[in-house]
Amino acid sequence: MKSEFIENRFHVTRRHFLGKLGLGFGSVALGSLLMPDLFSGKEELGQTVGLPHFAPKAKRIIYLFQNGAPSQLESFDYKPLLTKMAGEELPASIRMGQRLTGMTSGQKKFPLVGSHFKFQQYGKSGAWVSEMFPNIAKVVDDICIIKSMHTEAINHDPALTFMQTGAQQGNRPSMGAWLSYGLGSENKNLPAYCVLLSRGRGNGQGVYSKLWTNGFLDSIHQGVQFSSSEERVLYLKDPQGRDRKDTRKMLDNLAQLNDMNYKEFGDPEIQTRIQQYEMAYRMQTAVPELTDLTHEPDNIIKMYGADCLSPGTYAANCLLARKLSEAGVRFVQLYHQGWDQHGNIVGEMPLQAQDVDRATAALIMDLKQRGLLDETLVIWGGEFGRTNYCQGDLSKDNYGRDHHPRCYTIWMAGGGVKPGMVYGESDEFGYNIVRDPVHVNDFHATVLHLMGLHHEQLNFKHLGRRYRLTDVAGKVVNGILV
């Protein structure tokens, strides 16, 4: 009688009920596989629990950000017409009245200039790659080159901030902070978001901590910057004369005081502070071992180049990025400065390319041979592109290129992205997009999608409205997905 009442009251048969129950157990099993500690009953401070919205293609991201905007016309977007028309004026029908930066707004003429460097086709995709990137050319079948990126920002700071946070103004959470907020960390002894800085041999643009800020999210989601000094994370070591037992006792007492403070005021940042202290304590053991690159095998050192043993170089940071990612760090952000070639692009850009080419290709090969590339999304690119016309004196070969937001190139590899592919196309002048445009918001939506997050559902209420990385725009670029 009772079972009949249940079936009639809720219009559910026992067979239907048991079938739905089975689906529930399946969801529980999926959750336990994605996050092994989800049902362990442990509530350890510093371990943020998060689940993707759907099955992810990638588990982790390594973003090799080329700060200063490398010229797409000297790297991956070959335009022979510019060489044929060198010195001729950019047609007004192509420029269409685009606003200029203050650096070229005073120019009376805009002479076209082709690349000084040779290009050649590589891989099954037949992708064009400059002679300055011979090692990346060797792994071109593992990467997806996107030639149709575009943005609104025309100057470095707003463009850089937009690319990293989804907004041109500051105080917004960075991409890594959003991923930390949405997914948490895979390793309770390491932060979910780490930042590495390097400087090349070209003209550099500064990077600032606002680029890896947590914004209005809890401060536990802020990127942790690694330095090139002997102490890779500053202020992590115990003061002289104090051992780990003393530190443990101090933290326990401090946690009690902070907990009392939290009960009185209810400020969530107090709990965050406790988590950060606990994370720092665990990092005291994990970080020194992880950042010691001297024990890497000789073949790995040879692959990345001898520079990888010099802390703070691009090569060292690429190798460290692999180790951090392999250890479960959700988002590793590498900023490499020196790509701002307004002048002497012929002399400066080869040095910049030499700094990054070998180690970048090595990172792809290293991840691939370890079986990690399929679950690690690697991104390479800057904040905007470079103009097809000359800045400076073309006749003296000390010319450069100005900022160009309408059309630029990045590439991605692994983590659910189609390998050996060229997506999007610019016109024959390399000035406007003619096929498959990808806006910065679309790029962010796609990255979140690959990590199993819906960009419209990952949001946070602040000052009366809900914010998200893609603001009120963005669509997933399905054409590049496996």
C-alpha positions in Angstrom: 0.0 0.0 0.0 2.7 2.4 0.9 4.7 1.8 -2.3 1.6 2.2 -4.3 0.9 5.6 -2.6 4.4 6.8 -3.5 4.0 5.7 -7.1 0.6 7.4 -7.4 1.5 10.5 -5.4 4.6 11.4 -7.4 3.7 9.7 -10.7 6.8 7.6 -10.5 7.1 3.8 -10.9 9.6 1.8 -8.9 11.4 1.0 -12.2 11.7 4.7 -13.0 12.8 5.6 -9.5 15.5 3.0 -9.5 16.7 4.1 -12.9 17.0 7.7 -11.8 18.8 6.5 -8.6 21.3 4.8 -10.8 22.0 8.1 -12.6 22.5 9.7 -9.3 25.1 7.1 -8.3 26.8 7.7 -11.7 27.1 11.5 -10.9 28.5 10.7 -7.5 31.1 8.4 -9.1 32.0 11.0 -11.7 32.5 13.6 -9.0 34.7 11.3 -7.0 36.9 10.7 -10.0 37.2 14.3 -10.9 37.9 15.2 -7.3 39.2 12.3 -5.2 38.8 14.1 -1.8 35.2 15.2 -2.5 33.6 12.6 -0.3 36.5 12.0 2.1 35.0 14.0 4.9 38.2 16.1 5.1 37.9 19.9 5.2 41.5 21.0 4.9 42.1 24.7 4.9 43.6 26.0 1.6 42.0 23.3 -0.5 39.2 24.9 -2.6 36.6 22.5 -3.9 35.1 23.1 -7.3 33.6 21.0 -10.1 33.4 21.8 -13.8 30.0 22.4 -15.5 30.7 19.5 -17.9 33.5 17.1 -18.8 36.6 19.2 -19.5 39.0 18.7 -22.4 41.9 20.2 -20.4 42.9 20.0 -16.8 45.5 22.7 -16.7 46.7 25.8 -18.7 50.2 27.1 -19.5 49.9 30.6 -20.9 53.1 31.9 -22.6 52.2 35.5 -22.9 54.5 37.5 -25.2 54.2 40.9 -23.6 54.6 43.9 -26.0 52.8 42.3 -29.0 55.0 40.3 -31.4 54.5 41.2 -35.1 52.3 38.6 -36.8 53.8 39.7 -40.1 57.2 38.6 -39.0 56.1 35.4 -37.4 53.1 33.4 -38.6 51.1 35.6 -41.0 53.0 35.6 -44.3 52.0 38.5 -46.7 54.1 38.5 -49.9 52.0 41.4 -51.3 53.6 43.7 -48.7 57.0 43.0 -50.1 55.9 43.6 -53.7 54.3 46.9 -52.7 57.0 48.0 -50.2 57.2 51.8 -50.0 53.7 52.3 -51.5 51.0 54.0 -49.5 48.4 51.9 -47.6 45.2 52.3 -49.5 42.5 54.3 -47.7 40.0 51.7 -48.6 41.9 49.2 -46.5 42.6 51.4 -43.5 39.0 52.7 -43.5 39.7 55.6 -41.2 41.1 53.5 -38.3 42.3 55.6 -35.4 46.1 55.7 -34.8 48.2 55.7 -31.7 50.0 58.9 -30.8 53.3 57.4 -32.1 52.1 57.4 -35.8 49.3 59.9 -35.8 51.7 62.6 -36.9 53.0 60.6 -39.9 52.0 62.1 -43.2 52.6 58.8 -45.1 52.0 55.2 -44.3 54.4 53.2 -46.5 53.8 49.4 -46.7 56.6 47.2 -45.7 57.0 43.4 -46.0 58.8 41.1 -43.7 62.6 41.3 -43.8 62.6 37.6 -42.9 62.0 34.5 -45.1 58.9 32.3 -44.6 58.4 28.6 -45.5 55.5 26.2 -45.2 55.6 23.4 -42.7 53.5 20.4 -41.6 50.4 18.8 -43.0 48.6 22.1 -42.6 51.1 23.9 -44.8 51.3 26.7 -42.2 53.7 29.5 -43.0 56.4 30.1 -40.3 59.1 32.7 -40.3 62.8 31.6 -40.4 63.1 33.2 -36.9 61.1 30.3 -35.4 62.7 27.1 -36.7 62.0 25.0 -33.6 58.3 26.0 -33.4 58.1 25.2 -37.1 59.1 21.6 -36.2 56.1 21.2 -33.9 53.6 23.0 -36.2 51.6 19.8 -36.5 50.9 20.0 -32.8 49.6 23.6 -32.7 46.6 25.5 -33.9 47.5 28.9 -35.3 44.7 31.5 -35.1 45.2 34.4 -37.5 42.0 36.3 -36.8 42.3 37.6 -33.3 41.0 41.1 -32.7 40.5 43.6 -29.9 39.3 47.1 -29.3 42.3 48.4 -27.3 45.0 50.2 -29.2 47.5 50.9 -26.4 49.5 48.4 -24.4 48.1 48.8 -20.9 44.4 48.5 -21.7 45.0 45.8 -24.3 47.2 43.8 -21.9 44.7 44.2 -19.1 41.8 43.2 -21.5 43.6 40.0 -22.6 44.3 39.0 -19.1 41.1 40.0 -17.3 38.4 40.5 -19.9 38.2 44.3 -19.1 40.3 47.2 -20.1 40.2 48.8 -16.7 41.8 47.4 -13.6 40.4 45.7 -10.5 38.9 42.8 -12.3 39.8 39.1 -11.7 42.4 37.7 -14.0 41.8 34.6 -16.1 43.8 32.5 -13.7 41.8 33.8 -10.7 38.5 32.9 -12.4 39.8 29.4 -13.0 40.9 29.1 -9.4 37.5 30.3 -8.2 35.7 28.0 -10.5 37.8 24.8 -10.2 40.1 25.2 -7.2 43.5 23.5 -7.0 44.5 20.0 -7.8 47.3 20.0 -5.3 46.7 21.1 -1.7 50.4 21.9 -1.3 50.5 24.4 -4.2 48.4 27.4 -5.3 46.0 27.0 -8.2 47.6 30.0 -10.0 51.3 30.7 -10.4 53.0 33.6 -12.2 56.5 33.6 -13.8 58.3 36.6 -15.3 61.1 36.9 -17.8 62.7 39.7 -19.9 64.0 39.4 -23.4 66.5 41.4 -25.4 64.0 43.8 -27.1 62.2 46.9 -26.0 60.0 46.0 -23.0 56.7 47.0 -21.7 56.1 46.6 -18.0 53.9 44.1 -16.3 52.0 44.8 -13.1 50.4 42.7 -10.3 47.0 43.9 -11.4 47.4 41.4 -14.3 47.3 38.4 -11.9 45.0 40.0 -9.3 42.0 38.3 -7.7 40.0 41.5 -8.2 36.8 41.3 -6.2 37.2 37.5 -5.7 38.6 36.2 -2.4 42.3 36.9 -2.3 43.1 33.1 -2.1 42.6 33.2 -5.9 45.3 35.8 -6.6 48.3 34.6 -8.6 51.4 33.7 -6.7 54.5 35.3 -8.3 57.7 33.3 -8.4 60.9 35.3 -8.4 64.3 34.6 -10.1 66.2 34.9 -6.8 67.3 32.1 -4.6 64.1 32.4 -2.7 61.6 31.6 -5.5 58.6 32.7 -3.4 59.4 35.6 -1.2 58.9 35.5 2.5 58.1 31.8 2.4 61.1 30.6 4.6 60.9 30.6 8.3 62.9 33.4 10.0 66.3 32.4 11.4 66.0 30.6 14.7 62.5 29.2 14.1 61.8 25.6 13.1 58.7 24.1 11.5 57.3 23.0 14.9 57.4 26.6 16.1 55.7 27.7 12.9 53.0 25.1 13.2 52.3 26.1 16.8 52.2 29.8 15.8 49.8 29.1 12.9 47.5 27.1 15.2 47.3 29.9 17.7 46.9 32.5 15.0 44.1 30.5 13.4 42.2 30.4 16.7 42.5 34.2 17.0 41.4 34.7 13.4 38.5 32.3 13.9 37.3 34.3 16.9 37.6 37.4 14.8 35.6 35.8 12.0 32.8 34.8 14.4 32.5 38.4 15.6 32.7 40.2 12.3 31.8 37.6 9.7 34.3 38.9 7.1 35.1 36.1 4.6 38.6 37.6 4.0 39.5 36.4 7.6 38.9 32.8 6.5 40.9 33.5 3.4 43.8 34.8 5.5 43.8 31.5 7.5 43.8 29.5 4.2 46.8 31.6 2.9 48.8 31.0 6.0 48.2 27.2 5.7 49.0 27.2 2.0 52.3 29.1 2.7 53.2 26.5 5.4 52.7 23.6 3.0 54.5 25.4 0.2 57.6 25.6 2.4 58.2 21.9 1.7 56.8 21.7 -1.9 58.3 24.7 -3.6 62.0 24.2 -3.0 61.9 20.7 -4.4 59.7 21.7 -7.3 61.8 24.7 -8.3 65.1 22.9 -8.3 65.8 22.3 -12.0 69.4 20.9 -11.5 68.1 17.3 -11.2 66.4 17.3 -14.6 67.9 14.7 -16.9 70.5 15.8 -19.4 68.2 15.1 -22.4 65.7 17.6 -20.9 68.3 20.2 -20.3 69.5 19.8 -23.9 66.0 20.1 -25.2 65.2 23.4 -23.5 68.8 24.7 -23.8 71.5 25.6 -21.3 69.6 28.8 -20.3 67.0 26.7 -18.6 69.4 26.4 -15.6 69.5 30.2 -15.2 66.6 31.2 -13.0 64.4 33.9 -14.5 65.1 33.2 -18.1 62.3 32.3 -20.5 63.8 28.8 -20.9 63.9 28.2 -17.1 60.4 29.4 -16.7 59.1 27.1 -19.5 60.7 24.1 -17.8 59.4 25.3 -14.4 55.9 25.8 -16.0 56.0 22.1 -17.0 56.9 21.0 -13.5 54.3 23.2 -11.9 51.6 22.0 -14.3 52.7 18.3 -13.9 52.4 18.8 -10.1 48.8 20.0 -10.5 48.9 23.8 -10.7 45.8 24.7 -12.5 47.0 27.9 -14.3 50.6 28.8 -15.0 51.1 32.3 -16.4 54.4 33.2 -18.0 55.0 36.9 -19.0 57.9 37.4 -21.4 58.8 41.1 -22.0 60.5 42.7 -24.9 58.2 42.5 -28.0 57.5 46.2 -28.4 59.3 46.8 -31.7 58.4 50.4 -32.8 61.9 50.7 -34.2 64.7 48.4 -35.3 62.4 45.4 -35.8 65.1 43.9 -38.1 67.7 44.0 -35.3 65.5 43.3 -32.2 63.0 40.8 -33.2 65.5 38.0 -34.1 66.9 38.3 -30.5 63.5 38.0 -29.0 62.6 35.1 -31.2 65.9 33.3 -30.3 65.0 33.7 -26.6 61.7 31.9 -26.9 61.8 29.6 -30.0 63.7 26.7 -28.6 62.2 26.5 -25.1 58.6 27.0 -26.5 59.0 24.0 -28.8 60.7 22.0 -26.1 57.7 22.6 -23.8 55.4 21.2 -26.4 57.6 18.2 -27.0 58.2 17.6 -23.3 54.5 17.6 -22.5 53.8 15.4 -25.4 56.4 12.7 -24.5 55.0 12.7 -20.9 51.5 12.1 -22.1 50.5 15.5 -20.7 49.8 17.6 -23.8 46.3 16.2 -24.4 45.2 17.5 -20.9 47.3 20.7 -20.9 46.3 23.7 -22.9 49.3 25.8 -24.0 48.7 29.3 -25.3 51.3 31.6 -27.1 50.7 35.2 -28.1 50.5 38.9 -27.2 47.9 41.6 -26.6 47.5 42.9 -30.2 49.2 42.8 -33.5 51.5 45.1 -35.6 50.7 47.4 -38.6 51.5 46.5 -42.1 52.9 50.0 -42.7 56.2 51.4 -41.5 57.0 53.4 -38.4 60.3 55.2 -38.8 62.6 55.4 -41.7 62.1 52.5 -44.1 65.2 53.4 -46.1 67.6 52.9 -43.2 66.2 49.5 -42.0 65.7 50.9 -38.5 61.9 51.0 -39.0 59.4 49.3 -36.8 55.6 48.7 -36.7 52.9 50.4 -34.7 50.1 48.8 -32.7 47.3 47.0 -34.7 44.2 45.7 -32.8 42.2 44.8 -35.9 44.0 41.6 -36.7 46.7 39.5 -35.0 47.9 36.0 -34.4 48.1 33.6 -31.5 48.4 29.9 -31.3 47.2 27.2 -29.0 48.1 23.5 -28.5 46.9 20.5 -26.6 43.9 20.4 -24.2 41.2 19.7 -26.7 42.4 22.0 -29.5 42.7 20.6 -33.1 46.4 20.2 -33.8 48.1 21.0 -37.2 45.5 23.6 -38.1 45.3 27.2 -39.3 42.1 29.0 -38.3 40.9 32.4 -39.6 42.5 34.6 -42.3 43.5 38.2 -42.8 43.3 40.0 -46.1 46.3 40.1 -48.5 47.5 43.3 -46.7 47.4 41.6 -43.3 45.2 44.5 -42.1 41.6 43.3 -41.8 40.1 39.9 -41.0 38.3 38.2 -43.9 37.4 34.9 -42.4 36.4 33.5 -38.9 37.1 36.4 -36.6 37.9 35.7 -33.0 37.4 38.4 -30.4 39.1 38.5 -27.0 35.8 37.6 -25.4 35.5 34.6 -27.7 39.0 33.5 -26.8 38.1 33.6 -23.1 34.9 31.7 -23.6 36.8 29.0 -25.5 39.5 28.7 -22.9 36.9 28.3 -20.1 34.9 25.8 -22.3 38.1 23.6 -22.7 38.4 23.6 -18.9 34.8 22.4 -18.5 33.3 25.8 -17.6 30.4 27.6 -19.3 31.5 31.2 -19.5 28.0 32.5 -18.8 27.6 30.4 -15.7 31.0 31.2 -14.1 30.1 34.5 -12.5 30.3 36.4 -9.2 28.0 39.0 -7.7 29.8 42.3 -6.9 28.3 45.7 -6.2 24.8 44.7 -7.2 25.6 43.0 -10.5 27.0 39.7 -11.7 30.4 39.8 -13.4 32.1 37.2 -15.5 35.3 36.9 -17.5 33.6 37.5 -20.8 31.5 40.4 -19.5 28.3 40.4 -21.7 29.8 38.9 -24.9 31.8 35.9 -26.1 31.1 32.7 -27.9 33.0 29.4 -28.0 35.1 29.0 -31.2 33.9 25.5 -32.0 35.9 25.4 -35.2 39.2 24.8 -33.3 37.9 22.2 -30.9 38.6 18.4 -31.2 
